Amino acid sequence: MAEIRTIRTARKPHDCQAQPCENTIQPGEQYLYAEMPPGDEYIGNTAWERMKVCQPCAERWGQSMAEQVTPRRARRSRRGQIARQADALDTAPSRRHVDEPRLHRPIQTIHAPALSA
């Protein structure tokens, strides 16, 4: 089975779990979170294996973290069709825009301050 990799932002300090690294992932830094499902033939694990890797270690071999992330599949609707992403230009407002609410009665007089000469 394949490894699942995502980019996360640390909320608390974590130790980097790459082999010759002793860095600490500080809060606010991005890191690569890798998960290996159970039953892998190479590792022989019986439970989920999880690993947090700091950015310098993840990019050590020439690939950026964004290139290493597992691509997500498109979500499917209940009928089994791929859900269409709503485009900002594709949507129409449900009702027309009104700047101010309409007045309930007509304006009869306007009270303006007198001009001083």
Secondary structure, DSSP 8 states (H G I E B T S, - for coil): ---EEEEEE-SS-EE--STT---EE-TT-EEEEEEE-S--TTT--SS-EEEEEEHHHHTTTS--HHHHS------B-TTS-B-----TTT---SS---SS---SS------------
